[in-house]
């Protein structure tokens, strides 16, 4: 398996685990309170967590379905920018891993079989 695929898998698995943990904690605390009071204060944050979960899922799907490494590299860099824009400074590790994986995918040489 190529290095950019490994980096993307590690990044997306960490993103999915973190997003699910944040959602679980939010819904657990919200169920203890009994009324959706946290939605007033953390509704925007939960929306950002859902967006990060979608970006992580898109990243893991794209490395297996996009065969053109140039297009995949650009897509991974865009995912990194979206993670940074959505999660602000909490998204810096995800941004760095997505951009490194994207650059490695862009530098990948395609071997043409005859």
Backbone as JSON, one array per atom type, in Angstrom:
{
  "sequence": "XXXXXXXXXXXXXXXXXXXXXXXXXXXXXXXXXXXXXXXXXXXXXXXXXXXXXXXXXXXXXXXXXXXXXXXXXXXXXXXXXXXXXXXXXXXXXXXXXXXXXXXXXXXXXXXXXX",
  "N": [[0.84, -1.17, 0.0], [0.5, 2.22, -0.76], [2.21, 5.13, 0.58], [0.74, 7.53, 0.78], [-1.84, 6.56, 0.9], [-1.79, 5.18, 3.32], [-1.34, 7.29, 5.14], [-3.68, 8.75, 4.73], [-5.64, 6.92, 5.54], [-4.98, 6.61, 8.27], [-5.41, 9.24, 9.14], [-8.14, 9.64, 8.55], [-9.38, 7.64, 10.08], [-8.71, 8.44, 12.68], [-10.05, 10.91, 12.65], [-12.72, 10.06, 12.35], [-13.09, 8.56, 14.7], [-12.67, 10.55, 16.67], [-14.77, 12.33, 16.03], [-17.04, 10.72, 16.47], [-16.74, 10.2, 19.19], [-17.03, 12.8, 20.27], [-19.66, 13.37, 19.49], [-21.0, 11.3, 20.87], [-20.45, 11.98, 23.58], [-21.72, 14.48, 23.65], [-24.46, 13.78, 23.15], [-24.87, 12.09, 25.33], [-24.53, 13.77, 27.59], [-26.54, 15.56, 27.0], [-28.75, 13.9, 27.26], [-28.72, 13.45, 29.98], [-29.37, 15.93, 31.0], [-31.95, 16.28, 30.09], [-33.5, 18.09, 28.68], [-33.22, 19.63, 25.48], [-31.03, 21.56, 25.96], [-28.33, 21.98, 25.5], [-28.19, 22.19, 22.79], [-28.73, 24.81, 22.16], [-26.4, 26.12, 22.84], [-24.26, 24.62, 21.81], [-24.93, 23.93, 19.24], [-23.89, 24.82, 16.76], [-21.31, 23.83, 16.95], [-21.75, 21.08, 16.93], [-22.72, 20.82, 14.37], [-20.37, 21.39, 12.95], [-18.88, 19.15, 13.72], [-20.32, 17.1, 12.47], [-19.83, 17.82, 9.81], [-17.05, 17.44, 9.71], [-17.01, 14.69, 10.1], [-18.21, 13.83, 7.73], [-16.29, 14.74, 5.89], [-14.12, 13.13, 6.63], [-15.15, 10.58, 6.03], [-15.48, 10.92, 3.27], [-12.82, 11.18, 2.53], [-11.75, 8.63, 3.07], [-13.23, 7.06, 1.35], [-12.56, 8.14, -1.11], [-9.84, 7.48, -1.53], [-9.92, 4.86, -2.24], [-11.57, 4.71, -4.47], [-10.9, 6.64, -6.4], [-8.84, 6.55, -9.06], [-7.03, 8.06, -10.51], [-4.13, 9.57, -9.67], [-3.35, 12.24, -9.65], [-5.73, 13.73, -9.58], [-6.7, 12.69, -7.19], [-4.75, 13.6, -5.38], [-5.21, 16.37, -5.47], [-7.82, 16.39, -4.48], [-7.39, 15.43, -1.87], [-5.86, 17.49, -0.78], [-7.75, 19.53, -0.87], [-9.62, 18.44, 0.93], [-8.08, 18.67, 3.25], [-7.89, 21.46, 3.5], [-10.57, 22.04, 3.91], [-10.98, 20.75, 6.37], [-9.32, 22.29, 8.01], [-10.6, 24.76, 7.78], [-13.07, 24.18, 8.88], [-12.64, 23.12, 11.48], [-10.95, 24.91, 12.73], [-8.19, 25.71, 14.78], [-8.07, 23.2, 15.95], [-8.13, 21.5, 13.86], [-5.64, 21.41, 12.71], [-3.73, 19.18, 12.85], [-5.09, 17.25, 11.25], [-5.29, 18.7, 8.88], [-2.57, 18.95, 8.17], [-1.84, 16.24, 7.78], [-3.59, 15.5, 5.68], [-2.72, 17.26, 3.64], [-0.03, 16.49, 3.31], [-0.42, 13.85, 2.46], [-1.8, 14.41, 0.11], [0.16, 15.77, -1.4], [2.06, 13.74, -1.66], [0.53, 11.98, -3.19], [0.25, 13.49, -5.5], [2.85, 13.5, -6.41], [3.23, 10.91, -7.13], [4.19, 8.48, -9.45], [2.71, 7.25, -12.33], [2.51, 4.02, -13.53], [2.54, 2.69, -16.63], [1.19, -0.07, -18.04], [2.08, -2.3, -20.6]],
  "CA": [[0.0, 0.0, 0.0], [1.28, 3.45, -0.89], [2.31, 5.93, 1.79], [-0.35, 8.5, 0.86], [-3.04, 5.84, 1.33], [-1.64, 4.91, 4.74], [-1.56, 8.54, 5.87], [-5.09, 9.11, 4.65], [-6.4, 6.0, 6.38], [-4.73, 6.98, 9.66], [-6.06, 10.53, 9.39], [-9.6, 9.52, 8.54], [-9.81, 6.83, 11.22], [-8.64, 9.32, 13.85], [-11.13, 11.88, 12.53], [-14.0, 9.4, 12.6], [-13.15, 8.21, 16.12], [-12.84, 11.79, 17.44], [-16.11, 12.85, 15.78], [-18.03, 9.87, 17.14], [-16.61, 10.43, 20.63], [-17.62, 14.1, 20.59], [-21.12, 13.23, 19.38], [-21.47, 10.46, 21.97], [-20.42, 12.78, 24.81], [-22.76, 15.51, 23.54], [-25.78, 13.19, 23.33], [-24.95, 11.57, 26.68], [-24.77, 14.9, 28.5], [-27.85, 16.1, 26.67], [-29.78, 13.01, 27.81], [-28.74, 13.64, 31.43], [-30.06, 17.18, 31.3], [-33.37, 16.01, 29.87], [-34.05, 18.99, 27.66], [-32.13, 19.94, 24.54], [-30.45, 22.85, 26.3], [-27.01, 22.11, 24.9], [-28.35, 22.56, 21.38], [-28.69, 26.27, 22.05], [-25.03, 26.58, 23.01], [-23.3, 23.84, 21.04], [-25.52, 23.5, 17.97], [-22.93, 25.09, 15.69], [-20.18, 22.92, 17.12], [-22.18, 19.76, 16.49], [-22.75, 20.9, 12.91], [-18.98, 21.26, 12.51], [-18.47, 17.76, 13.93], [-20.93, 16.33, 11.38], [-19.1, 18.15, 8.58], [-15.76, 16.74, 9.8], [-17.28, 13.27, 9.9], [-18.44, 13.65, 6.29], [-15.0, 14.9, 5.22], [-13.33, 11.92, 6.89], [-15.71, 9.49, 5.23], [-15.16, 11.19, 1.86], [-11.4, 10.9, 2.34], [-11.48, 7.19, 3.04], [-13.86, 6.52, 0.14], [-11.87, 8.62, -2.31], [-8.56, 6.81, -1.8], [-10.15, 3.55, -2.84], [-12.32, 4.78, -5.72], [-10.28, 7.52, -7.39], [-7.63, 5.89, -9.55], [-6.11, 9.08, -11.02], [-3.44, 10.09, -8.5], [-3.31, 13.72, -9.69], [-7.03, 14.18, -9.08], [-6.77, 12.29, -5.79], [-3.91, 14.51, -4.62], [-5.92, 17.65, -5.36], [-8.96, 16.17, -3.59], [-6.9, 15.32, -0.5], [-5.49, 18.84, -0.34], [-9.02, 20.25, -0.62], [-10.14, 17.93, 2.2], [-7.29, 19.27, 4.32], [-8.3, 22.86, 3.65], [-11.91, 22.03, 4.52], [-10.81, 20.39, 7.78], [-8.77, 23.45, 8.69], [-11.62, 25.8, 7.81], [-14.18, 23.76, 9.72], [-12.26, 22.85, 12.87], [-9.99, 25.95, 13.13], [-6.87, 25.21, 15.19], [-8.16, 21.78, 16.28], [-7.99, 20.76, 12.62], [-4.29, 21.52, 12.17], [-3.13, 17.87, 12.55], [-5.77, 16.67, 10.09], [-4.89, 19.48, 7.72], [-1.2, 18.59, 7.81], [-1.8, 14.88, 7.23], [-4.25, 15.5, 4.37], [-1.88, 17.95, 2.66], [1.13, 15.64, 3.02], [-0.91, 12.74, 1.64], [-2.11, 14.95, -1.22], [1.42, 16.05, -2.1], [2.63, 12.44, -2.03], [-0.26, 11.44, -4.29], [0.57, 14.26, -6.7], [4.19, 13.12, -6.86], [3.22, 9.5, -7.51], [4.37, 8.19, -10.88], [1.83, 6.2, -12.84], [3.19, 3.03, -14.36], [1.66, 2.25, -17.72], [1.51, -1.45, -18.42], [1.85, -2.54, -22.04]],
  "C": [[0.89, 1.24, 0.0], [1.2, 4.28, 0.38], [1.16, 6.93, 1.9], [-1.66, 7.83, 1.27], [-2.98, 5.55, 2.82], [-1.9, 6.16, 5.57], [-3.02, 8.94, 5.87], [-5.94, 8.2, 5.53], [-6.22, 6.33, 7.86], [-5.48, 8.26, 10.01], [-7.57, 10.38, 9.47], [-10.11, 8.68, 9.7], [-9.76, 7.66, 12.5], [-9.75, 10.36, 13.83], [-12.49, 11.28, 12.82], [-14.15, 9.07, 14.08], [-13.39, 9.47, 16.96], [-14.25, 12.35, 17.25], [-17.17, 12.04, 16.5], [-17.95, 10.05, 18.65], [-17.25, 11.75, 21.05], [-19.14, 14.02, 20.52], [-21.69, 12.39, 20.51], [-21.51, 11.24, 23.28], [-21.52, 13.84, 24.8], [-24.14, 14.91, 23.81], [-25.95, 12.6, 24.73], [-25.25, 12.69, 27.68], [-26.14, 15.5, 28.25], [-28.96, 15.21, 27.23], [-29.84, 13.12, 29.33], [-29.5, 14.9, 31.81], [-31.56, 17.01, 31.11], [-34.03, 16.92, 28.86], [-32.9, 19.36, 26.72], [-31.54, 21.32, 24.75], [-29.1, 23.06, 25.65], [-27.08, 22.51, 23.43], [-28.3, 24.06, 21.17], [-27.25, 26.78, 22.07], [-24.04, 25.89, 22.08], [-23.84, 23.38, 19.69], [-24.58, 23.71, 16.8], [-21.74, 24.15, 15.74], [-20.55, 21.53, 16.63], [-22.31, 19.73, 14.97], [-21.35, 20.76, 12.33], [-18.48, 19.83, 12.66], [-19.06, 16.87, 12.84], [-20.21, 16.58, 10.06], [-17.74, 17.45, 8.57], [-15.92, 15.24, 9.61], [-17.5, 12.97, 8.43], [-17.14, 13.78, 5.51], [-14.13, 13.67, 5.42], [-13.84, 10.74, 6.08], [-15.42, 9.68, 3.74], [-13.69, 10.9, 1.57], [-11.11, 9.43, 2.23], [-12.1, 6.55, 1.8], [-13.06, 6.92, -1.1], [-10.55, 7.91, -2.57], [-8.75, 5.44, -2.42], [-10.85, 3.62, -4.19], [-11.72, 5.68, -6.78], [-8.95, 6.91, -7.8], [-6.59, 6.88, -10.07], [-5.45, 9.76, -9.82], [-3.35, 11.62, -8.49], [-4.62, 14.28, -9.13], [-7.19, 13.85, -7.6], [-5.94, 13.22, -4.91], [-4.57, 15.86, -4.42], [-7.1, 17.51, -4.4], [-8.51, 16.09, -2.14], [-6.47, 16.67, 0.05], [-6.73, 19.67, -0.05], [-9.66, 19.76, 0.67], [-9.39, 18.53, 3.38], [-7.67, 20.71, 4.57], [-9.67, 22.95, 4.29], [-11.85, 21.67, 6.0], [-10.29, 21.59, 8.56], [-9.81, 24.56, 8.81], [-12.76, 25.45, 8.77], [-13.79, 23.68, 11.19], [-11.29, 23.87, 13.44], [-8.69, 25.32, 13.61], [-6.91, 23.76, 15.66], [-7.95, 20.92, 15.04], [-6.6, 20.81, 12.02], [-3.64, 20.16, 11.93], [-3.77, 17.18, 11.34], [-5.41, 17.38, 8.81], [-3.5, 19.06, 7.24], [-1.14, 17.21, 7.18], [-2.48, 14.8, 5.86], [-3.37, 16.15, 3.3], [-0.65, 17.12, 2.32], [0.72, 14.47, 2.15], [-1.23, 13.21, 0.23], [-0.86, 15.23, -2.04], [2.08, 14.74, -2.53], [1.85, 11.8, -3.18], [0.02, 12.18, -5.59], [1.93, 13.87, -7.28], [4.28, 11.68, -7.34], [3.31, 9.34, -9.02], [3.43, 7.05, -11.26], [2.63, 5.29, -13.75], [2.2, 2.52, -15.39], [2.11, 0.87, -18.15], [1.16, -1.64, -19.89], [1.43, -3.95, -22.28]]
}
